[in-house]
Amino acid sequence: MTTAAHPDHRPQPLWQPGADRIARSRLTAFHTWAAERHGAPAPSPDDPAAGYAALHRWSVEELETFWQAVAEWFEVRFTTPYERVLADAAMPGARWFPGATLNYAEHALRAAEDPARADTPALLHVDETHEPRPVSWAELRGQVGAVAAELRRLGVRPGDRVSGYVPNIPQAAVALLATAAVGAVWTSCAPDFGARSVLDRFQQVEPVVLFTVDGYRYGGKTHDRTATVAELRAELPTLRAVVHIPLLGTPAPAATLAWDDIVREPADPVFEPLPFDHPLWVLYSSGTTGLPKAIVQSQGGILVEHLKQLGLHCDLGPGDRFFWYTSTGWMMWNFLVSGLLVGATVVLYDGSPGHPDTAAQWRVAERTGTTLYGTSAAYVMACRKADVHPGRDFDLSRVKCVATTGSPLPPDGFRWIHDEVAEDMWIASVSGGTDVCSCFAGAVPTLPVYVGELQAPGLGTDLQAWDPRGEPVIDEVGELIVARPMPSMPVRFWNDPDGSRYRDSYFEMFPGAWRHGDWITLTARGTVVIHGRSDSTLNRQGVRMGSADIYEAVERLPEIRESLVIGVEQPDGGYWMPLFVHLAPGATLDEELLGRIKTTIRTQLSPRHVPDEVIEVPGVPHTLTGKRIEVPVKRLLQGTSLDKAVNPGSVDDVELLRYYERLARDKNGPAPSPGPSGG
């Protein structure tokens, strides 16, 4: 694979933290303490990059000591003590903190125990009116206690599954925490998922309780979901109870429980002491080419990983307000709720990311006093194209970090945040996965930010780039590998009794090492560059290329709304690499634009990156969590039928995929409308 070469001279940071900011960071405090108590290398005030690199090296070489230090630093409450930190380091099959019992929900509600904080906001709920409504720590604790008591009354026991068909509202967070308090296993889908998509997920885990809304509001419109809920109830025979949350004011249907009745009397929660590896929740892969993988993560593994990630890497704690634009169908929602673990106030925004205008998320950040604001790279680039000026139009003085994920943030996105939000802004492009519900690389509050690069691998994460022989490489593109276990790696997949599906997903190519399926470069400076998925690799004349590099170049052009590049091996041994472009309103794919697209790719990347054809399309298909779909489109172009190439319930627009299927059928003839093409 190739990527745009770095100039020989040492690049200059776009931003770097001042000495006072480094000194005040929780990471520096932890580093100093770990050096005194646990033998970590001492901080290096004169060279923070060298200091972090040494701490990171220690954290992966002394894995047990590091995670013991994390548990002590964050005062993890073990109901019964652990026998050792890591009893078995095999992957898969690592055994963390055997003997220990604890409860995730107890840690999420610790701030409510402080009388000075009981009446301050734990949650700020914002809908499309953009008016924040607080839920205090005391209210949150009382509601969690009431719902947990109701779950126990319904006979819910540790290990039972509890599901939510709910938007990003306080009731969803309460239901998750109540589920965790009793030791049941939470799983959720957003209400914009259709019935088939939800059933593909929930039927695998057989929930006994379903929390559901009657509908939701999005983009200024009301969406009724009562018929969908009725279908879910009919198709989930294991349900013992359905809890109705009347967002649209619909009375509770027959044989359901009313949310308001359950939480009318606050109660002190009772926290079930659970083994460290007891399941906390089930997350799902996108499921574009089959049933979604049902990924099981543990109470203890998520607890310590999120304490590390949020408390050290995101520098969050009491006094912070944590807002990430997400839905309950994406792992970032679970990560967002975990902001409670470090005592931060969590901002729950339920609505369209761009209603009533593209600047909506910045307005929410302003009105909630957000200190760490997370969004998607796609939203940042949409703001850039829409000529939004957040720093000019909103008071964002409390925002100390803008973080992005979902896809790599292009260099122009870094520059736009720096120029249009604030010059003294920590920009944290992060990369991880649903599979670990965390980040492999990204935010480090003590390090500089370089354009187009993630700051560094996370502590305790042995991130490497491997060549095809399994050898680590630096300053070269390789497979994203995690060479030692992380506590939040799945304890298993649901309905995978012999573990074969789990092994095949991550450990088939390099047994004993986690292969994630991304192309990355680890630079000699310790930064990380993400190039896109390795399972949809472009491979021309033996040279592997990253699709993300092409998207970043092409989508700088104002006429291109979005693009999709696919490399198709052909039966005769040939290779066809089309670039599909979704144009901005009013744009035309004429010879002039075609020439500019090709020139842009050739000059910014290389002649090899120039596609064989540029084809206008009515849209680019995505997963339900907003990621471009490459592999199923490739399968369609290779002649696979739609029903075999993709799980229709996993995509945002099945009709759009039918367009690509027709295009594949007509490939040797004229392309279907709309759209000229150019070779």
C-alpha positions, 0 to 999 in steps of 0.5 A, spaced: 500 500 500 502 507 498 500 513 501 502 520 500 509 521 502 511 525 508 516 531 507 523 529 509 524 535 514 520 534 521 513 536 520 511 542 525 505 540 529 498 544 528 497 544 536 501 543 542 499 543 549 502 548 553 506 547 559 501 548 564 496 544 561 501 538 561 502 539 568 495 540 570 493 533 566 490 527 569 495 523 565 501 527 568 498 526 575 497 518 574 504 518 570 508 521 576 504 517 581 505 510 577 513 512 577 513 513 585 508 507 586 509 502 581 516 503 577 513 506 571 519 511 568 519 518 570 515 523 566 520 528 562 517 535 563 522 537 557 520 532 552 513 530 553 513 526 547 519 521 550 515 521 556 509 518 554 513 513 549 516 511 555 510 510 559 507 507 553 512 502 553 512 500 560 504 499 560 505 494 555 511 491 557 509 490 564 501 489 563 499 486 569 503 492 573 500 497 569 492 495 569 493 494 577 496 501 577 489 503 573 485 499 578 488 503 584 489 510 581 481 510 580 479 506 586 476 501 583 471 497 588 472 490 588 467 487 593 472 481 593 479 481 591 483 479 585 488 473 585 492 476 580 491 481 574 492 477 568 492 469 569 492 468 562 495 472 557 493 468 551 489 471 545 483 469 545 482 467 552 485 472 556 483 471 564 483 478 567 483 479 575 480 472 576 477 472 583 475 479 583 467 481 584 465 488 582 459 492 579 460 497 573 453 501 575 456 502 582 462 506 579 458 509 574 453 512 580 459 514 585 459 521 584 451 521 587 454 519 594 458 526 594 453 530 598 456 536 594 454 533 588 448 530 589 444 536 586 448 537 580 447 534 573 449 527 572 446 528 565 444 533 560 438 531 555 438 535 549 433 534 543 432 538 537 429 545 541 437 545 543 434 546 550 438 542 556 434 539 561 438 536 567 438 530 571 441 530 577 446 525 580 441 524 586 435 523 581 439 518 576 441 514 582 434 514 585 431 512 578 436 506 577 434 503 584 427 503 582 428 500 575 433 495 578 428 493 583 422 492 578 427 488 574 428 483 580 421 483 581 420 481 574 425 475 576 431 478 572 437 474 574 444 475 573 446 473 566 439 474 563 438 479 557 435 486 557 434 490 551 432 497 549 429 500 543 430 507 545 433 513 542 439 517 546 435 519 552 436 519 560 431 513 560 436 509 556 442 510 560 437 509 566 435 502 563 443 500 562 445 502 569 439 498 572 441 492 568 448 492 570 446 493 577 442 487 577 447 483 573 443 482 567 446 483 560 444 490 556 443 490 549 440 496 545 438 499 538 436 505 536 429 506 534 431 508 526 432 501 525 427 497 522 424 491 525 428 486 521 435 489 523 433 489 530 430 482 530 437 480 527 440 482 533 435 481 539 433 474 537 440 472 537 440 474 545 433 472 547 431 478 551 427 477 557 425 485 558 424 490 552 424 497 554 421 501 548 419 508 546 412 509 542 416 513 537 422 519 536 423 526 533 428 527 528 429 532 523 423 536 525 419 530 524 415 525 528 416 518 527 411 513 530 414 506 532 408 503 535 407 498 529 414 496 529 414 495 537 408 490 536 412 486 531 418 486 536 413 483 541 410 478 537 417 476 534 421 475 541 418 470 545 422 470 550 420 477 553 417 477 560 415 484 560 415 490 555 416 497 559 413 503 555 416 510 554 411 515 552 416 520 548 410 522 543 405 521 549 402 515 546 398 511 552 402 504 554 399 499 550 395 493 553 400 488 557 406 493 558 409 497 564 409 504 564 416 507 565 413 513 569 410 508 574 416 504 575 420 510 577 415 514 581 418 512 587 426 513 587 430 507 591 437 506 593 440 501 588 442 494 590 449 492 586 450 485 585 457 483 586 459 480 579 465 476 577 470 481 573 469 477 566 461 477 567 457 480 561 456 487 561 453 488 554 452 485 547 454 490 542 453 488 534 458 488 528 455 492 522 452 485 519 453 487 512 454 480 509 451 476 514 447 476 521 451 481 525 456 478 530 453 479 537 460 481 541 460 480 549 464 485 553 465 484 561 463 488 567 470 489 569 474 489 562 469 495 560 470 498 567 478 499 567 478 500 560 473 506 560 476 509 566 483 509 563 480 512 556 476 517 559 480 519 565 487 519 562 486 519 555 480 524 554 482 528 561 475 527 563 473 528 571 468 532 575 467 539 572 467 536 565 461 536 560 462 530 555 458 530 549 459 525 543 454 525 537 451 518 537 445 513 537 444 507 542 445 503 536 453 505 536 458 503 541 460 510 542 453 511 546 456 506 551 462 509 551 459 516 552 455 513 558 461 511 561 463 518 562 459 517 569 465 513 571 469 519 572 464 523 575 463 527 568 456 530 566 454 526 560 450 530 554 445 526 551 443 529 544 437 526 541 436 529 534 438 530 527 446 532 527 444 537 522 437 540 524 435 546 524 442 547 520 448 544 519 451 548 525 446 544 530 452 540 534 456 546 535 450 550 538 448 544 543 456 544 545 455 551 547 448 551 550 451 545 555 457 548 556 461 542 553 468 541 555 470 535 550 465 535 544 466 528 540 463 527 533 464 524 526 469 526 521 464 526 516 460 532 520 466 536 521 467 535 513 460 537 512 461 543 516 467 545 512 463 544 506 457 548 508 462 554 510 460 554 518 464 558 522 463 555 529 468 559 533 465 566 530 458 564 531 458 560 538 461 561 545 465 555 545 470 557 550 469 551 555 471 546 549 478 544 550 478 538 546 474 536 539 474 529 538 472 525 531 471 518 530 467 513 525 472 514 519 479 518 519 479 525 519 482 528 513 488 533 513 483 539 511 478 537 517 484 538 522 486 545 519 478 547 519 477 545 526 484 549 528 482 555 523 474 555 524 473 553 531 479 555 535 487 555 534 488 553 541 484 547 540 486 540 542 484 535 536 483 528 538 482 524 532 481 517 535 480 510 532 478 503 535 472 499 534 465 496 537 469 490 538 473 493 544 468 498 545 474 503 546 480 506 542 486 503 540 490 510 538 488 517 539 487 522 544 493 524 549 493 530 552 500 531 553 502 530 546 502 535 540 497 534 534 500 533 527 495 534 521 492 527 519 495 523 524 492 520 531 497 522 537 499 516 539 497 508 541 493 508 548 496 506 554 496 498 555 495 497 548 500 494 544 499 497 537 503 495 532 503 495 524 505 488 521 507 486 514 504 480 511 510 476 514 507 478 521 513 483 522 512 489 525 514 495 521 515 503 522 513 508 517 510 503 513 503 501 512 501 494 515 495 491 518 493 494 525 495 489 530 494 488 537 499 484 540 497 483 547 490 482 550 486 488 552 481 488 558 475 490 554 476 485 548 470 480 547 469 475 552 466 471 547 461 472 541 453 470 543 451 463 540 459 461 538 459 455 543 466 453 541 469 460 539 470 459 532 467 465 530 471 469 534 477 466 532 476 467 525 474 474 526 481 476 529 486 471 530 485 467 523 491 471 519 496 471 525 494 466 531 495 469 537 495 476 535 489 481 534 488 483 527 483 488 526 482 489 519 485 496 518 491 499 514 495 503 519 502 506 519 506 507 526 511 513 525 518 514 528 515 520 532 510 515 535 504 517 531 499 513 528 495 514 521 489 510 519 488 508 511 482 504 511 479 497 512 484 492 509 479 487 507 477 492 502 484 493 500 485 496 493 491 492 490 494 495 483 499 491 480 501 489 486 501 495 490 496 496 496 492 502 497 488 505 502 481 507 500 481 513 505 487 516 502 483 517 495 476 519 499 480 525 503 483 527 496 477 527 492 472 530 497 476 536 497 473 538 491 467 542 492 463 538 487 464 532 490 459 530 496 461 523 497 465 518 494 466 510 494 472 507 491 472 499 489 477 495 487 474 489 483 479 482 481 476 480 474 475 473 472 480 474 466 486 476 471 484 484 470 483 489 475 477 494 475 477 500 479 471 505 479 470 511 483 463 512 484 462 520 486 455 523 489 455 530 487 453 536 490 447 539 488 448 543 482 454 540 480 455 536 473 460 530 472 463 534 465 470 533 462 472 539 466 470 536 473 473 529 471 479 532 469 480 535 476 478 529 479 484 525 476 489 530 476 487 531 484 488 524 485 495 523 481 498 529 484 496 528 491 497 521 491 500 517 485 498 515 478 496 508 480 491 511 485 487 514 479 481 510 477 479 506 471 472 510 471 469 515 475 461 514 475 456 519 478 451 515 483 445 517 486 448 516 493 453 512 497 451 506 501 452 506 509 451 501 515 446 503 520 452 507 524 454 511 518 460 507 515 461 507 507 459 500 505 465 497 501 465 490 501 458 488 499 459 493 493 465 490 491 461 483 491 455 486 487 460 488 482 463 481 482 456 479 480 454 476 487 446 477 487 444 482 492 441 477 497 447 474 498 452 480 498 449 484 503 444 483 509 439 488 507 437 490 514 444 492 516 444 498 510 441 505 510 438 505 503 437 498 500 434 501 494 441 505 493 444 498 493 439 495 487 442 501 483 449 498 484 447 491 482 444 494 476 450 497 474 454 491 475 449 487 471 450 493 465 457 494 466 459 491 459 453 496 456 452 503 458 451 505 465 444 506 468 442 513 469 444 518 472 451 519 471 456 520 465 462 516 466 469 517 464 475 512 463 
